[in-house]
Amino acid sequence: MKLQTALDKAYIQAGCRNSRSVVQIRTVVWCSLLLCLLMASMASGQDVGCNVSDGVCRIVSAAEIMGKIRAGEPVMYENVFVSGDINLSRIGKPVVSPIKIVNSTINGSLNINGVEFMGPLNLSGTVFSGDVAARGASFGSDVSFAGAHLLRVAEFTLTKFGGVANFVGTNFHGPVSMGYAQFSKVGSFEGAAFWNCADFSNAQFMDDTSFERVHFLRSTSFEFARFYQLISFWRSVFHEEVSFANSEFSGTANFISVSFDENAIFMGSRFSHDVTFSAAQFSKSAVFGLAAFQGFSDFSSALFKSVAFFGLAKLEDNTRFVNTRFGGDLVLTSSRIYSMQLENASFSESSKIYLNEADFTRMLARWSLIRDHLVYDSAAYLALVKNYKNLEWRDDANDCYYRYRRISQSSEPWGLEKLIDIISWLSCGYGVRPSYTIFWSMFMILLFGIFYWIGNGIREIAWENLSDEDEEGADPEVIEGDSDGASGSEHGPQGRRISFPDSIFFSAMSFTAQSPASLYPVGVYKHVSMIEGILGWFLLGLFVVVLSGMLIR
């Protein structure tokens, strides 16, 4: 027995995925062991008591055990070899005898379909070479299959466990069916191994239940199962697809460090209390569509290697994705989110975030984190802008709004609206980039200053060359004699060409509608100066509006 248990642990720890081959190997090993025991007993010609040190076990017939049960006598065996099938399905009355067959081998099937057990049933460490059929059975007291090996089909459909159900370290080598089973008290499957398909659909777990460190090597179903109290799958491994579709968790659910090697389906599941998937690993799709999280949900430090689907899910309390890694898409389409934290989360380059038609109150995710992964949806972008404003993350709100306008502008057809959007983009970054306005203001001042200087369109009045009488009432342009600058020397007594710094100074003053008294444009540059003044009023007014809006926000 110890040797077989060690072999099972070695197979699991080695990460063996070909469960069919493992079952075949194990079946051959057990058949050989059973054959050796049978030949040893036949050679002795008598029943001998089992002695662990001697390695010899007493052979007990199934008829002897059934006779004691019918007579209401206690059944107490340890380290025996039971030959034949044990069939109590037609006993016709409740079994009141306490039954204990531990560390033994039952070389046959166990049929207790529909049987009601009033006393405890202890089959710990026992090997069942045939089917175990307990369909519709009722256990009024504790039941233990701890450390047992069920080599073939295990049928517990519609079974009622009124006492503690102990399946700690049990190895289910064949298919297991516990559909519609009812566990009224504590149920423990810690360290168990399901080498074939396992069905717990519509099962009810009324008290605390533990599936910690369990290995499910084939497909597993917990569909429509109900967990009323604490349920823990800590460090369990699902080697193939598992479905919790439409299951209900009324108590705390613990999926910490669980490994899902294939698809994990929680479609339509309801978590009425807190649930944690912290440090869980989803190697394939994780489907939480239509699920309802009414309590705190924690996915911190989890790893989603493929798509994480939360479409149409209801996340009614805080949801944490802190330090979570996403290798695939995060789908939150049409979900209802109260508060979601994505602090220090990481996304692969190809990951996409879908927030289409999602309704969220608070999204704690920095724009720099989700910017390159968020799939465009106008309502989602505007909702994020509002979210960032509520969080007082002004830079994130501005950056998100800016990207929203850029994407929406690129998709617009050419027309007046698109032209206005382009002007809004270039002039002020859609109202969230006052630096754009400052840049254009400085650029305009420099551009016009260069234009004035190259074209020699600005004159400086030489007041020191005028007589006192001329200074009192003369018009500088009239005194110059040529208002258009077409004649007169460049450095005549009435005017002279200005330097480049003075051209920039005049441009800046014209931009702010404050023309200097000693400088004036000539010829066509009068109109150029007027245009610069109009642009200056526009850009300065725009800057005031943008800055005021940002300060108010």
Backbone hydrogen bonds, N-H to C=O, Kabsch-Sander energy under -0.5 kcal/mol:
donor,donor_aa,acceptor,acceptor_aa,energy
5,T,1,M,-2.4
6,A,2,K,-2.3
7,L,3,L,-2.0
8,D,4,Q,-2.5
9,K,5,T,-2.3
10,A,6,A,-2.2
11,Y,7,L,-2.5
12,I,8,D,-2.2
13,Q,9,K,-2.8
14,A,10,A,-1.8
15,G,12,I,-1.9
16,C,11,Y,-1.8
19,S,17,R,-1.9
22,V,18,N,-1.7
23,V,19,S,-2.7
24,Q,20,R,-2.2
25,I,21,S,-2.5
26,R,22,V,-2.8
27,T,23,V,-2.8
28,V,24,Q,-2.1
29,V,25,I,-2.1
30,W,26,R,-2.7
31,C,27,T,-2.5
32,S,28,V,-2.1
33,L,29,V,-2.2
34,L,30,W,-3.0
35,L,31,C,-2.4
36,C,32,S,-2.2
37,L,33,L,-2.3
38,L,34,L,-2.5
39,M,35,L,-2.4
40,A,36,C,-2.3
41,S,37,L,-2.2
42,M,38,L,-2.3
43,A,39,M,-2.2
44,S,40,A,-1.5
45,G,41,S,-1.4
46,Q,41,S,-0.5
51,N,56,V,-2.3
55,G,51,N,-2.5
56,V,51,N,-1.0
58,R,79,N,-0.6
60,V,58,R,-0.5
60,V,81,F,-2.9
62,A,83,S,-2.2
65,I,61,S,-1.3
66,M,62,A,-2.4
67,G,63,A,-2.3
68,K,64,E,-1.8
69,I,65,I,-2.0
70,R,66,M,-2.4
71,A,67,G,-1.8
72,G,69,I,-1.1
73,E,68,K,-2.6
75,V,98,P,-2.6
76,M,74,P,-0.6
77,Y,100,K,-3.6
79,N,102,V,-2.2
81,F,58,R,-2.7
82,V,80,V,-0.6
82,V,105,T,-3.5
83,S,60,V,-2.4
83,S,81,F,-0.6
84,G,107,N,-1.4
86,I,109,S,-2.8
87,N,85,D,-0.7
88,L,86,I,-0.6
88,L,111,N,-3.2
89,S,111,N,-0.6
91,I,88,L,-1.6
95,V,116,E,-3.4
96,V,94,P,-0.7
99,I,120,P,-2.4
100,K,75,V,-3.0
101,I,122,N,-2.6
102,V,77,Y,-2.1
103,N,124,S,-2.7
105,T,80,V,-2.4
106,I,127,V,-3.2
107,N,82,V,-3.3
107,N,105,T,-0.8
108,G,106,I,-2.0
110,L,131,D,-3.0
111,N,86,I,-3.3
111,N,109,S,-0.5
112,I,110,L,-0.6
112,I,133,A,-3.6
114,G,135,R,-2.1
115,V,112,I,-1.9
117,F,115,V,-0.6
117,F,138,S,-3.5
118,M,95,V,-3.6
118,M,116,E,-0.6
119,G,95,V,-0.9
121,L,142,D,-2.4
122,N,99,I,-2.8
123,L,121,L,-0.6
123,L,144,S,-3.2
125,G,146,A,-2.5
126,T,123,L,-1.5
127,V,104,S,-2.7
128,F,149,H,-3.1
129,S,106,I,-2.2
129,S,127,V,-0.6
130,G,106,I,-0.5
130,G,108,G,-1.7
132,V,153,V,-3.0
133,A,110,L,-3.3
133,A,131,D,-0.6
134,A,132,V,-0.6
134,A,155,E,-3.7
136,G,157,T,-2.6
137,A,134,A,-1.9
138,S,115,V,-2.8
139,F,160,K,-3.2
140,G,117,F,-3.2
140,G,138,S,-0.6
143,V,164,V,-3.0
144,S,121,L,-2.3
145,F,166,N,-3.5
147,G,168,V,-2.0
148,A,145,F,-2.3
149,H,126,T,-2.3
150,L,148,A,-0.5
150,L,171,N,-2.9
151,L,128,F,-2.2
151,L,149,H,-0.8
152,R,130,G,-0.6
154,A,175,P,-2.7
155,E,132,V,-3.4
155,E,153,V,-0.5
156,F,154,A,-0.6
156,F,177,S,-3.6
158,L,179,G,-2.3
159,T,156,F,-1.7
160,K,137,A,-2.7
161,F,159,T,-0.5
161,F,182,Q,-3.6
162,G,139,F,-3.4
162,G,160,K,-0.8
163,G,141,S,-1.1
165,A,186,V,-2.4
166,N,143,V,-3.1
166,N,164,V,-0.7
167,F,165,A,-0.7
167,F,188,S,-3.2
169,G,190,E,-2.6
170,T,167,F,-1.7
171,N,148,A,-3.0
172,F,170,T,-0.6
172,F,193,A,-3.1
173,H,150,L,-2.5
173,H,171,N,-0.9
174,G,150,L,-1.1
174,G,152,R,-0.9
176,V,197,C,-2.8
177,S,154,A,-2.4
178,M,199,D,-4.0
180,Y,201,S,-1.9
181,A,178,M,-1.8
182,Q,159,T,-3.0
183,F,204,Q,-3.3
184,S,161,F,-2.7
184,S,182,Q,-0.7
185,K,161,F,-0.7
185,K,163,G,-0.7
187,G,208,D,-1.9
188,S,165,A,-2.6
189,F,210,S,-3.5
191,G,212,E,-2.5
192,A,189,F,-2.1
193,A,170,T,-2.5
194,F,215,H,-3.1
195,W,172,F,-2.7
195,W,193,A,-0.8
196,N,172,F,-0.6
198,A,219,S,-1.9
199,D,176,V,-2.1
200,F,198,A,-0.5
200,F,221,S,-3.5
202,N,223,E,-2.5
203,A,200,F,-1.8
204,Q,181,A,-3.0
205,F,226,R,-3.0
206,M,183,F,-3.0
206,M,204,Q,-0.7
207,D,183,F,-0.6
207,D,185,K,-0.6
209,T,230,L,-2.8
210,S,187,G,-2.4
211,F,232,S,-3.7
213,R,234,W,-2.7
214,V,211,F,-1.1
215,H,192,A,-1.9
216,F,214,V,-0.6
216,F,237,V,-3.1
217,L,194,F,-2.7
217,L,215,H,-0.7
218,R,194,F,-0.6
218,R,196,N,-0.6
220,T,241,E,-2.3
221,S,198,A,-2.1
222,F,243,S,-3.7
224,F,245,A,-2.1
225,A,222,F,-1.9
226,R,203,A,-2.7
227,F,248,E,-3.1
228,Y,205,F,-2.7
228,Y,226,R,-0.6
229,Q,205,F,-0.6
231,I,252,T,-2.4
232,S,209,T,-1.8
233,F,254,N,-3.6
235,R,256,I,-2.3
236,S,233,F,-2.3
237,V,214,V,-2.9
238,F,259,S,-3.1
239,H,216,F,-2.9
239,H,237,V,-0.7
240,E,216,F,-0.7
242,V,263,N,-2.1
243,S,220,T,-1.8
244,F,265,I,-4.2
246,N,267,M,-2.3
247,S,244,F,-2.1
248,E,225,A,-2.7
249,F,270,R,-3.4
250,S,227,F,-3.3
250,S,248,E,-0.7
251,G,227,F,-0.9
251,G,229,Q,-0.6
253,A,274,D,-2.2
254,N,231,I,-2.9
255,F,253,A,-0.6
255,F,276,T,-2.9
257,S,278,S,-2.3
258,V,255,F,-1.5
259,S,236,S,-2.4
260,F,258,V,-0.6
260,F,281,Q,-3.3
261,D,238,F,-2.7
261,D,259,S,-0.7
262,E,238,F,-0.6
264,A,285,S,-2.7
265,I,242,V,-2.4
265,I,263,N,-0.6
266,F,264,A,-0.6
266,F,287,V,-3.7
268,G,289,G,-2.3
269,S,266,F,-2.1
270,R,247,S,-2.4
271,F,292,A,-3.5
272,S,249,F,-2.7
272,S,270,R,-0.7
273,H,249,F,-0.8
275,V,296,F,-2.7
276,T,253,A,-2.1
277,F,298,D,-4.1
279,A,300,S,-2.2
280,A,277,F,-2.2
281,Q,258,V,-2.8
282,F,303,L,-3.4
283,S,260,F,-2.9
283,S,281,Q,-0.7
284,K,260,F,-0.6
284,K,262,E,-0.6
286,A,307,V,-2.5
287,V,264,A,-2.9
287,V,285,S,-0.6
288,F,286,A,-0.7
288,F,309,F,-3.6
290,L,311,G,-1.8
291,A,288,F,-1.8
292,A,269,S,-2.7
293,F,314,K,-3.8
294,Q,271,F,-2.8
294,Q,292,A,-0.8
295,G,271,F,-0.8
295,G,273,H,-0.7
297,S,318,N,-2.4
298,D,275,V,-2.1
299,F,297,S,-0.5
299,F,320,R,-3.2
301,S,322,V,-2.2
302,A,299,F,-1.7
303,L,280,A,-2.6
304,F,325,R,-2.9
305,K,282,F,-2.8
305,K,303,L,-0.7
306,S,282,F,-0.6
306,S,284,K,-0.6
308,A,329,D,-3.3
309,F,286,A,-3.0
309,F,307,V,-0.6
310,F,308,A,-0.7
310,F,331,V,-3.2
312,L,333,T,-2.4
313,A,310,F,-1.9
314,K,291,A,-2.8
315,L,313,A,-0.6
315,L,336,R,-3.5
316,E,293,F,-2.2
316,E,314,K,-0.8
317,D,293,F,-0.6
319,T,339,S,-2.4
320,R,297,S,-2.3
321,F,319,T,-0.5
321,F,341,Q,-2.9
323,N,343,E,-2.2
324,T,321,F,-1.6
325,R,302,A,-2.6
326,F,346,S,-2.7
327,G,304,F,-4.3
327,G,325,R,-0.6
328,G,304,F,-0.7
328,G,306,S,-0.8
330,L,352,K,-3.0
331,V,308,A,-2.7
331,V,329,D,-0.6
332,L,330,L,-0.7
332,L,354,Y,-2.6
334,S,356,N,-2.6
335,S,332,L,-1.9
336,R,313,A,-2.8
337,I,335,S,-0.6
337,I,359,D,-3.1
338,Y,315,L,-2.5
339,S,317,D,-0.8
340,M,362,R,-2.0
341,Q,319,T,-2.8
342,L,340,M,-0.5
342,L,364,L,-2.8
345,A,342,L,-1.7
346,S,324,T,-2.5
348,S,326,F,-1.9
351,S,348,S,-1.3
353,I,373,H,-3.2
354,Y,330,L,-2.5
354,Y,352,K,-0.5
355,L,353,I,-0.6
358,A,355,L,-2.2
359,D,335,S,-2.8
360,F,358,A,-0.5
361,T,337,I,-2.0
362,R,338,Y,-1.3
364,L,340,M,-3.3
364,L,362,R,-0.5
365,A,363,M,-1.7
369,L,366,R,-1.2
370,I,366,R,-1.4
371,R,367,W,-2.1
373,H,370,I,-1.5
374,L,370,I,-1.8
375,V,353,I,-2.8
381,Y,377,D,-2.6
382,L,378,S,-2.3
383,A,379,A,-2.2
384,L,380,A,-2.1
385,V,381,Y,-2.2
386,K,382,L,-2.3
387,N,383,A,-2.3
388,Y,384,L,-2.9
389,K,385,V,-2.1
390,N,386,K,-2.3
391,L,387,N,-1.7
392,E,389,K,-1.1
393,W,388,Y,-2.9
394,R,392,E,-1.1
397,A,393,W,-2.3
398,N,394,R,-2.7
399,D,395,D,-2.6
400,C,396,D,-2.5
401,Y,397,A,-2.4
402,Y,398,N,-2.6
403,R,399,D,-2.2
404,Y,400,C,-2.2
405,R,401,Y,-2.4
406,R,402,Y,-2.2
407,I,403,R,-2.5
408,S,404,Y,-2.5
409,Q,405,R,-2.3
410,S,406,R,-1.9
411,S,407,I,-1.1
412,E,409,Q,-1.1
419,L,415,G,-2.1
420,I,416,L,-2.5
421,D,417,E,-2.2
422,I,418,K,-2.4
423,I,419,L,-2.2
424,S,420,I,-2.7
425,W,421,D,-2.4
426,L,422,I,-2.8
427,S,423,I,-2.6
428,C,424,S,-1.7
429,G,425,W,-1.4
430,Y,424,S,-1.9
432,V,429,G,-1.4
433,R,428,C,-2.3
436,Y,433,R,-1.6
437,T,433,R,-0.8
438,I,434,P,-2.1
439,F,435,S,-2.5
440,W,436,Y,-2.5
441,S,437,T,-2.4
442,M,438,I,-2.5
443,F,439,F,-2.7
444,M,440,W,-2.6
445,I,441,S,-2.2
446,L,442,M,-2.2
447,L,443,F,-2.9
448,F,444,M,-2.8
449,G,445,I,-2.1
450,I,446,L,-2.3
451,F,447,L,-2.2
452,Y,448,F,-2.9
453,W,449,G,-2.1
454,I,450,I,-2.9
455,G,451,F,-2.0
456,N,452,Y,-0.5
456,N,453,W,-0.6
457,G,452,Y,-2.1
459,R,520,Y,-2.8
460,E,496,R,-1.6
461,I,518,S,-2.0
462,A,494,Q,-1.1
463,W,461,I,-1.4
465,N,462,A,-1.6
466,L,463,W,-1.1
471,E,467,S,-2.3
472,E,468,D,-1.3
473,G,469,E,-1.0
474,A,470,D,-2.3
479,I,475,D,-2.9
480,E,476,P,-2.2
481,G,477,E,-1.2
485,G,482,D,-1.4
492,G,489,S,-1.3
492,G,495,G,-0.5
496,R,460,E,-1.1
497,R,490,E,-0.7
498,I,458,I,-0.8
503,S,499,S,-1.9
504,I,500,F,-2.2
505,F,501,P,-2.2
506,F,502,D,-2.7
507,S,503,S,-2.4
508,A,504,I,-2.5
509,M,505,F,-2.3
510,S,506,F,-2.8
511,F,507,S,-2.4
512,T,508,A,-1.5
513,A,510,S,-1.6
514,Q,509,M,-3.7
519,L,516,P,-0.5
520,Y,459,R,-2.0
522,V,457,G,-2.0
523,G,483,S,-0.7
525,Y,522,V,-1.6
526,K,523,G,-1.7
527,H,524,V,-0.8
528,V,524,V,-1.5
529,S,525,Y,-2.4
530,M,526,K,-1.8
531,I,527,H,-2.5
532,E,528,V,-2.3
533,G,529,S,-2.2
534,I,530,M,-2.1
535,L,531,I,-2.5
536,G,532,E,-2.6
537,W,533,G,-2.5
538,F,534,I,-2.2
539,L,535,L,-2.9
540,L,536,G,-2.8
541,G,537,W,-2.4
542,L,538,F,-2.4
543,F,539,L,-2.5
544,V,540,L,-2.2
545,V,541,G,-2.3
546,V,542,L,-2.8
547,L,543,F,-2.7
548,S,544,V,-2.6
549,G,545,V,-2.5
550,M,546,V,-2.3
551,L,547,L,-2.4
552,I,548,S,-2.6
553,R,549,G,-2.3
